[in-house]
Every structure is written in structure tokens, then in C-alpha cells.
Amino acid sequence: MLLKTFGWSFAVTALGLVAAVFYGGWAAFGVVAILSVLEISLSFDNAVVNAGILKKMNAFWQKIFLTIGILIAVFGMRLVFPVVIVAISASLGPIEAVDLALTNKDRYQQLVTDAHPSIAAFGGMFLLMIFLDFIFEDRDIKWLAWLERPLAKLGKVDMLSVCIALIVLLVSAITFGAHAHQHGGAHADKAETVLLSGITGLITYLIVGGLSGFFEDKLEEEEEREHEAEEAEEAAERAGKPKSAVKLAGKAAFFMFLYLEVLDASFSFDGVIGAFAITNDIVLMALGLGIGAMYVRSLTVYLVRQGTLDDYVYLEHGAHYAIGALAAVLLVTIQYEINEIITGLIGVVLIGASFWSSVRRNKRLVAAGGESEGEETEAVSTT
């Protein structure tokens, strides 16, 4: 199971490290290895969230996510995206931007650093909306019940998450955007850029998330009308078997796939920007981050096939809290530099705490004789 799931990741790792040695010797080998670890540590929460969405999709779309999706993730976000940033920010053509990335690496890094405020605002708002919609939803199982209960009540107010996100964006533009960090430690007034990019991120979330949710609801309504499907579900329940989850297909799965790709893009912002703290060589960056992206994909599949999210019910909570923390970090980095190690540790600590809480919960259920999985659990202190 482990080799089948991570086999391609192992193969890509070997090829990537060999390519690094041929490209720049053992020094390049070390840089690629470090970048791979950086990407995995920063994107573990991405894998958990992806798994929660991917398990709703049928086998065909899961395969699409692992094939076409990985091409978009590796070549699109880790190779093409940094070049596109430079092309747009410096008003260059694509060929000129590629030439700059290969021949004038210092200038290339400078342009990417100067474009960071718009990248951080877009990604920060997209991730913030994911976090807000999660914590404002009333769920049967709660991790930090003392916090999630009152937030779920507040979530009944229409458009609350959008209002909060816009307020956060406005404050960020006025404070961080007015003194945006630029190359060489200088600061510039990028309030307008931050505001525009943040609104674009918010609109992107609303469109993609809204369409995927709409088609998902439509598909579930159609399934409910099918009498044979209902009988199959009732028979399974009488036999003591778990009900089969509705697997998304067609338009619903397509928009969910699109949502996953935009989500992955938002998660990769910090990895791409953080990579410049290690190297400004676009080839080494693509190799290292590409290897890391492969492991994130494999880990996503592993979580789905093993049913890990069903066994460790707080993992999804921990991942979404990590998303909220990452959104805040991205917005703060508009003005201030934050070490990537700190960013990665925040996600690891939150997910680790949620995993440990899940283990404790499972032990309590076993000790109590296997209570109902759907019952609301009490608050778990992580302090």
C-alpha cells in the first residue's frame, strides 16, 4: 500500500536529485533536498484539506487530480507561476521573463520580492475565506467546542464571513499595504495593490467555491430522487454496513477539481516565495518544490484510501486552523518578513495537536464501549 501510493513520489525524488547533481553538483543536490522538505512541511495541511474534498469525488476524477492536477501543481505553480509573476510585474514578455530567470537571477529575485504584496493579498484572502466558512459552520463533531459553539451560532448571520474578510483586507491594506516590504529592505505604499489583489482573491473563492457547491447540491438532489439508490442505502443500513458516500461526477466533480487547483495554488504561494530565501535559481526551485508537491499529492491519496480523516476526526479541524494561521501570516508578510520555518511549524503544531486529540478521543470511545461516532464531543484543551 505504501509503495503503491508513494511509488511515483519516490521515483520523482530520485530523478530530481540526480538531475540536480548533473545541473549543479552536490551543492545543488543539497538545495533541492532542503526545498523538498520545506515544501512538504509547509503543505501538510494542504494534503489534509485536499483529502477531505477528494474523498467525495469518484475514481475517475481522483485519477484526474493525480495526473493532470500534478502537472498543474508542479509545472504550473512551481515553474510557470514565478515566471508569470516577473512577466506581469516587470511588463515583460514570457520569453524575456524566462531569459531573466535563467541569466539574471538576482534581478529575477528582486522582481518576485517586489510582487509579493499582491501575491500575499490574493492568497491570504482566499485562504481566509476557507477558514472562516469552516469555523462558522455548525458541525456535529467539534474539536475546540468552547470556541466553535459560539462561532457556529454567529455563522447563522448571512454573509458574515465575507464581511469579516473585507474588514481584514481593508485593515491590512491600510496598515501593512501602506508600508509593504520590498527588495533590499525598503518599503513602498502598496495599499491600492493589496486591496485590488485581495478583492480578486475573494471573488475567485466565491466563484469557484460557489459553483462547486451548487453542482454538488444538484447532484445530491438527483441522487435522492432515484428510488433504487434509496433502496440500496436502506439495505446497506439494515445489514449494518456504512452508507456509501455520494461520489461527485460530471460538472460537480469538475468544479470541485477546479476548486482544488485554486486551493493548491493558494497554498503554494508561501512555498514559492519562501524558496527564494534558499535559492534564486529557477531550475533548482522547480526541482525541489516539484518533489515536495508530489509527496503532498501522494499523502492526499493515502489519507483518502486509508480513511484517516474518518478515524482521526479532528485532523480536518487542525488543518483548517492551520489555514487560518497561514492566511494571517501571508497578510503580515506584506510588510514584515517571517521566517519560513515559523510558518511551517505553525501548521505542523496545529495538525499534530488535532491528531493527538483524535487519538485521545478514540481511546475514550473504546473505553466507553464505542459510543456513537456522530455525537458532539466536548472541548479538548490543547494547552
N, C-alpha and C positions, 0 to 999 in steps of 0.2 A: 504493500500500500504506500509506504513512504517513498520507495524508489519510483513507483508509477506516478505519483503526484509531483515529486520534486526532480524527476529524471531530467527533464528539459532544463531546469534551473542549473543542475549540476553540469550539464553539457555546455550551456552558455557560459557558465563561470569558467570552465576550463578553456574554452575558446577565447573568451575575453581576456583572461590573464596571459595566455600565450601571445595573443595579438599585442597586448601591452608591452611584453618583453621585446618583441620584434620592432615595435614602434619606438620605444624609448628606453629599453634596457630594464634593469631591475628596479631602478628608481620609479619608472612608470608603473611597474608591477605593484609596488607598494602604494602608489597613489590610487590606482584602480581598486585595490583591495580595501583601502580606507573609505573610498567613496561608496563602495558597495555596502559596507557596514553602516555608513551614515544614512544611506537611503532606506535600508531595512529598518533601522531604529526609528527614523522619522515617519515611516509609513505603516507601522504595525497597526495603528488604529484604523488606517485606511482599509487594510485587509479585513478587519472585523466588521466594519460597516458594509464593505462590499459583499461579504458573505451573507449578511442579513438580507440584502437585496437579491443576490444571485440565487439563493435557495428558492425564491419564488418563481424563477424562470425555468422553462423546460430545457431538456437536454440539448436541443439544437442551439438555443440562444446562449446557453452556458458555454458551448463549444465556440461560438462566435466571439464571446467575450475573451476566451483564452487564445484565440488565433488573431483575428482582426484587431481585437482590443489590445493585445500585447504589442502589435505593430504600432498602433497609435500611441501607446504609452511609452515605448522605447524610442522609436524613431520620431514620433510627433512631438512629444513633450520634452524628451531628454536631448534631442539633437536639433530638430527643426525649431522648436519654441525659442531657445536662446538666440538663434539667428534671426527669427522674426522680430524679437524684441529690439535687436540692434537695427534692423532694417527700418522699423517704424520710428523709433526714437531718433535715429540719425538721418531719416529721409533718404535711405539708400535702397538700391535695387537688391534683389535676393542674391545675385551673383557677387555683387560688391560686398554684401554683408558676409557671405561665406569666405570670400578672399580676406576680409578684415579679420575674421575669426581665426584663420589659419596663418596669416602673415604678420598681423599686428595685435598680439594677444593682450597687451596692456591697454591699448585703446579700446579694444573689444570689451574688456572687463569694466572699463570706465563707463562705457555707454550702458551696459547692463545695470550697473550700480545706480546710475542716474535715472534709469527707468523703473527702479524698484518701488517708488511710492505708488505708481499706478498699478503695478502687479500686486502689491500687498493689499491695496484697497479693494481690488476686484476679488482676489482670493479670500481675503478676510471677510467680506460681506457675504460671499457665497457660503462659506463655512459657518458663519454666524447664524445664517438663516436655518441651516440644517440643525444646529444645536438648539436654537430657540423653538423650532417646531417640535423637536423631540421632547424637551423638558415641559412644554406646555400641553402635551398630550396626556390624557388620563390613562394610565396603564394599570393592568391588574397586578403586575409584579413591579415593585418599587425597590430600588437599591437604597437610596438615602431618603427614606419616607418622610422624615421631618422637613425636608426641603421640597421634595417632589409633590407631596399632597397639596400644599398651598399654591404651588406653581400650576398644578393641573386645574385648580379652581380658577386661577387667573386666566388660564388658557381658553376658557369659555367666552372670553371677550373677543369679538371678531377683529381680525387683522392686528392683534396685539403684537405678534412677532415682527410684522412689517414696521409698525410704528416704532418699536424699540430699536430695530435695526437702523432705521432712518435717523433716529436721535443719536445713536452711537456713531453713525457715519458723519453727521453734522459736527459733533463734538470732536471727532478725530480730524476732520478737515480743518477746523478752526485751530486746534491745538497742535497736533503732530504735523498736519499738512503745511502749516504756515512756517515750519522750521524743518522741512524734510531733509533727511540725510543725503548727501551727495558724495561723489568720489573725492577722495583726499581729505575727508572730514569736514568739508564745507557744508553749509545749509542754504536752502533756497525755498522761496514761497511757492509751494505746490498745492495750495488749498483747492484751487479750481480743478486741477488734475485729479486729486484724490476724490473729490466729490463726484466728478463725472465717472471715474473708473468704478467707484463704489456703487453708484446707481446702476451701472452696466452689469455688475456682478449680481445685484439684487434682481434686476429684470431677467437675467439669464436663469437664475434659480426659479423664479416664479413661472417662467415659460416652460422650461424643461420639466421641473417638478410637477407643475400643474397638468401638463399633457400626459405624463406618465401615470399620475394618479387618476386622471379622467378615464384613460383607457383601461387601467386596472379595474376600476369600479364597473365599467361597462362589461368587461369580461366576466367578472364575478356575478353580475346580474344575469347574464346569459346562461351561465353555468347553473344558477339557481333554478332557472326555468326548465331545465332538462330533467324529465321525470326519471329517466334511467340512472342518471348520475346521483339523484337523491336516494334512489333505492340502494345503489351500491354503497353509498355513505352509511345508510342505516344498517345495511347488512354487516358492514365492517365494524360498526359500533356495537352491534349485538354480539358479534364474535369476539369482542374485547380487543379489537385491533384499533390502532390510532387512525383517525380520519386522514385521508390523503389530502395534502395541501393543494390548492388550485395553482397550477403551473402556468405562468404567463406565457402567451404566444402572440404571434401576429403583431398588430400595431402596439398593443400594450407592452410586449417584450421589447419592441424596437425603441420606444421612448424610454423604457426603463434602462435599456442599453445605453442610449444617448445620455441619460441622467448619470449613469455610472462613469461614462467617459469624462463628462464635465467635472464630476466629483473627483475623479482621479487627477484631472488636470489641476484642480484647485489644491489638492494635497501635494502635488509635485512642485508647486511654486517654492516652498521653503527648501526643498532638496536641491533644486536647480540653483537658487540664489546662494544657499549655503555652500554649494560645491566650489564657488569662486573663492571661498576662504582657504581652500586647499589647493586648487589649481585653476588657471585660466586657459588651459589647453582644451579646446572643444572636443578633440578626439578622445582624450583620457576621460573627460567628463561624460561623454556619451557611453563609453565602455563601462565605467564604474556605476553610473546611475542606471544603465540598462540592465546590468546584472542584478542590481537591487530590485528593480521593477519586476524582473522575472520571479524572484523569490516572493514578492508581495502577491503576485498572481497565484503562484503555487500554494501559498499559505491560505489564500482565499478559498481555493478549491478544497484544500484539506479541511478547513473549518466546515464547509458545506457537507462534504461526504462523510465526515465523522460525526456530524450532528452536534458539534461542540457548543454552538450557541443555544441549543436546546438543553444540554446538560449543565452548562455554566451560564445561567440566565442573566447574570449581571454584567457579562462581558460587553454586551451591546451598550449598556449604560455607561460603563467606563470609557468605551471608545467615543461616545458622543460628548462626554465631559472633556475628553482629550481634544476633540474637535473644537469645542468652545474655547479651550485654553489656547489652541493653535490660532484660532481666529483673533483672539486678543493679542497674541504675540505678533502676528502679522501687522496688525494696526499700529502697535507700539513701534515696530521696526521702521515705520515710515520716518520717524525722527531719530530713534536710538538704535544702536547696534546691539543685538543679543546673540550670544554665542550659540551655535547650533547644538552643542552638547546639552545645554539647558533645555532647548526646545524638544530634543529627543527624549530627555529624561522625564519631562512632564508627562508625555504620553505613556511612557513605559511605567511610571509610578501609578498613574490612574488606572491603567488596564491591569497592572499587577494587583492593585488593591481590589478591583472588581472581581478578578479571578479568585483571589483568596476568600473574598466574601461569598462567592458562589460555592466554593469547596465547603466552607463552614455551613452554609445553608443546606447543602446536600447531606452533610453528616447529621444535621438536626432532623431532617426529614426521615433519614434511615432510622435514627434513634427513636423517632416518634411513630415508627411503623409505616412510613410512606404516606404522608399527608398529600392532599390534592396539589398537583403541580400548578394549578391556576389560581390558587389563593393568594391574596395580597400578603406580602411579608412585611415585617416591621422594619424599622430603620436599622441600618447597620453602620456602626461608627467605624470610621477609618482612622480615627486619631489614636 
